[in-house]
Amino acid sequence: MKSFISAGMAALLAIPALAQQQTMKPEETEVWEPEPRVVTTYPNRAPSDAITLFDGTSLDQWVSKKDGSSPAEWEVSDGFFTVARGKGDIQTKQEFSDYQLHVEWRSPTEIVGESQGRGNSGIFMQGLYEVQVLDSYNNRTYSNGQAASLYKQRIPLVNATKAPGEWQTYDIIWTAPRFNADGILISKARVTILHNGVLVQNNVELDGATEYIGIPKYKAHGAGPIVLQDHGNPVSFRNIWIRPL
């Protein structure tokens, strides 16, 4: 049975709440604790509470992914480092779960190849979930494999890629998947990405680890490293920092 409330009755029901509003003081809805801690920000530098993963001088925060302990062998010069073809992926010594990650990258000025063969690398969240790095400037490829895609899972809202040779930024807000004590998935991974300041992934869910071939799926895991991919192209990186959340 449907119930109907007249406009007059609705007005009468609202009177107690209105009276309460009129008798309340502004201080009654002010919350003073906890007080947010102060974070200092700087132009073109990590904020004061961030962990610097590359400061422009060395790869001492990184190791080879091959064994998880050997020094990263990519080339460092002039405040950035570049993929060394054939040396393999590199990963952070530290492992992370939820975080804000800032990465600046640059595809080669000299255009070589097309589609996936041009300026290709990748940034893997927790070592499993790839944010694609690719020269997608006037370079058509499959949409779920272009720059700022969640590889083969989520297409970016727009293509914000700059021309080859220009520095680009990714600002990534990562929420790790959750598993219970039995390894059963409780909540999927979620990610928001700004590419050169433009929102391209808006709190999207992933269906599992990103795969080159096959259907994505989840396997229970804990914290994991940030991994940078050696795809054979001389992609460069600089100013990398992370804020665990």
C-alpha positions in Angstrom: 0.0 0.0 0.0 1.4 3.4 -1.0 1.4 6.2 1.6 1.1 9.8 0.7 2.2 12.8 2.7 0.7 16.1 1.8 2.8 19.2 1.5 1.3 20.5 4.7 2.2 17.4 6.6 5.7 17.5 5.3 6.1 21.0 6.5 4.8 20.0 10.0 7.3 17.1 10.1 10.2 19.5 9.2 9.4 21.9 12.1 11.4 20.0 14.8 14.5 19.9 12.6 14.1 23.5 11.7 13.8 24.4 15.4 16.9 22.5 16.2 18.8 24.3 13.5 17.7 27.6 14.9 18.8 26.8 18.4 22.2 25.2 17.5 25.4 27.2 17.7 28.1 27.1 14.9 30.6 25.5 17.3 28.4 22.4 17.7 29.4 21.2 14.2 33.0 22.2 14.3 35.5 19.3 14.5 39.0 20.2 15.8 40.7 16.8 16.2 42.6 15.2 14.6 44.5 18.2 13.1 45.9 17.4 9.7 49.7 17.3 9.8 51.6 19.9 7.7 53.2 18.9 4.4 55.5 21.3 2.6 55.4 21.4 -1.1 58.1 22.5 -3.6 58.1 23.3 -7.3 59.4 20.3 -9.3 60.3 18.4 -6.1 58.8 15.8 -3.9 56.6 17.0 -1.0 58.2 16.9 2.4 56.4 13.6 3.5 57.3 11.7 0.3 59.8 8.9 -0.2 62.1 9.9 -3.1 62.6 7.0 -5.4 64.9 8.8 -7.8 66.7 12.1 -6.9 68.5 12.6 -10.2 71.8 11.1 -9.2 71.6 7.3 -8.6 69.4 4.2 -8.7 70.2 3.2 -5.2 66.5 2.8 -4.4 66.2 0.3 -7.2 67.4 -3.3 -8.0 67.1 -5.6 -11.0 63.9 -7.5 -11.1 65.7 -10.6 -12.3 66.8 -11.6 -8.8 65.4 -8.8 -6.7 68.9 -7.9 -5.3 71.4 -7.1 -8.0 72.0 -3.4 -8.8 69.8 -1.8 -11.4 71.8 -1.4 -14.6 69.9 1.3 -16.4 71.8 4.4 -17.5 71.9 7.5 -15.3 72.9 10.9 -16.7 71.9 14.6 -16.5 69.3 14.1 -13.8 67.4 11.2 -15.4 67.8 7.6 -16.2 67.1 5.6 -19.3 66.1 2.0 -20.1 69.1 0.0 -21.0 67.9 -2.4 -23.6 68.4 -6.1 -22.6 69.2 -5.3 -19.0 65.7 -6.2 -17.9 63.1 -4.7 -15.7 64.0 -2.8 -12.5 62.0 -2.5 -9.2 62.1 -0.6 -6.0 63.8 -2.1 -3.0 60.8 -1.1 -0.9 57.3 -2.5 -1.2 54.1 -0.6 -1.0 50.3 -1.0 -0.8 48.2 2.2 -1.1 50.0 5.3 -2.3 50.3 8.4 -4.4 53.0 8.0 -7.0 54.5 10.7 -9.2 56.6 9.7 -12.2 58.0 11.8 -15.0 58.9 10.1 -18.3 60.0 10.9 -21.8 59.9 8.9 -25.0 62.8 9.3 -27.5 63.0 12.4 -29.7 63.9 10.2 -32.6 60.8 8.4 -33.8 61.5 4.7 -34.4 58.7 2.1 -34.9 55.0 2.4 -34.7 52.1 1.2 -32.5 53.5 -0.8 -29.5 57.0 -0.6 -30.9 57.4 3.1 -30.3 58.5 4.6 -26.9 57.2 1.6 -25.0 57.7 0.9 -21.3 55.4 0.4 -18.3 55.0 1.2 -14.6 53.7 -1.7 -12.6 51.8 -1.1 -9.4 52.8 -3.7 -6.8 54.7 -5.4 -9.6 51.5 -6.7 -11.1 49.3 -4.0 -12.5 50.6 -2.0 -15.5 50.1 1.6 -16.3 51.2 1.8 -19.9 54.0 4.1 -21.0 54.0 4.6 -24.7 54.6 7.3 -27.3 50.9 7.8 -28.2 51.5 11.1 -30.0 50.1 10.6 -33.5 50.7 6.9 -33.1 47.6 4.8 -33.3 47.5 1.5 -31.4 44.8 -0.6 -29.7 43.0 1.8 -27.3 43.5 -0.3 -24.2 47.2 -0.4 -24.8 48.0 3.3 -25.4 49.6 5.7 -23.0 47.9 5.9 -19.5 45.8 2.8 -20.2 45.6 0.1 -17.5 47.1 -2.4 -19.9 44.5 -4.3 -21.8 41.9 -3.5 -19.2 40.9 0.2 -19.0 41.1 2.8 -21.9 42.1 6.3 -20.8 39.3 9.0 -21.0 41.4 11.1 -23.3 44.9 11.0 -25.0 47.0 13.7 -23.2 50.3 12.6 -24.7 52.9 15.2 -25.5 55.2 15.1 -28.5 58.3 12.8 -28.5 61.2 14.2 -26.5 59.0 16.2 -24.1 58.8 15.3 -20.4 55.4 13.9 -19.3 53.9 13.3 -15.9 51.8 10.6 -14.3 50.2 11.2 -11.0 48.7 7.9 -9.8 46.5 7.3 -6.8 46.6 3.6 -6.1 44.4 1.6 -3.8 45.6 -2.0 -3.5 43.2 -5.0 -3.7 42.1 -6.6 -0.4 42.0 -10.3 0.4 40.8 -12.1 3.5 42.8 -14.6 5.5 41.8 -17.4 3.1 43.1 -15.5 0.1 39.6 -14.6 -1.2 39.3 -11.3 -2.9 37.3 -8.8 -0.8 37.8 -5.6 -2.9 39.4 -5.0 -6.3 42.3 -2.6 -6.9 41.3 0.9 -7.8 43.3 3.7 -9.5 43.0 7.3 -10.5 45.6 8.7 -13.0 46.3 12.2 -14.1 48.4 12.4 -17.3 50.1 15.8 -17.7 47.6 17.2 -15.2 44.6 15.8 -17.1 42.3 13.2 -15.5 42.5 10.0 -17.7 41.5 7.2 -15.2 38.8 8.1 -12.7 38.8 5.7 -9.7 38.5 2.7 -12.0 38.6 -0.9 -10.9 40.9 -3.6 -12.3 39.8 -7.1 -13.0 43.1 -8.6 -11.9 46.8 -8.4 -12.8 47.4 -7.0 -16.3 48.2 -9.7 -18.9 49.7 -9.6 -22.4 47.8 -12.8 -23.3 44.8 -14.1 -21.4 42.1 -13.0 -19.0 43.1 -11.0 -15.9 42.6 -12.6 -12.6 43.5 -12.0 -9.0 45.9 -14.0 -6.8 46.2 -13.1 -3.2 49.3 -10.9 -2.4 50.5 -8.3 0.0 52.6 -5.2 -0.6 54.7 -5.1 -3.7 57.4 -3.0 -5.5 57.0 -0.4 -8.2 58.4 -2.0 -11.4 59.7 -0.2 -14.5 59.7 -2.2 -17.7 62.5 -2.8 -20.2 60.5 -3.1 -23.4 63.6 -2.5 -25.6 62.9 1.3 -26.2 65.1 4.0 -24.7 62.4 5.6 -22.5 63.8 8.0 -19.8 62.5 8.7 -16.3 63.1 11.4 -13.6 61.6 12.9 -10.4 60.0 9.8 -9.1 58.5 9.9 -5.6 55.8 8.1 -3.6 53.6 8.9 -0.6 52.3 5.8 1.2 48.6 6.3 2.2 
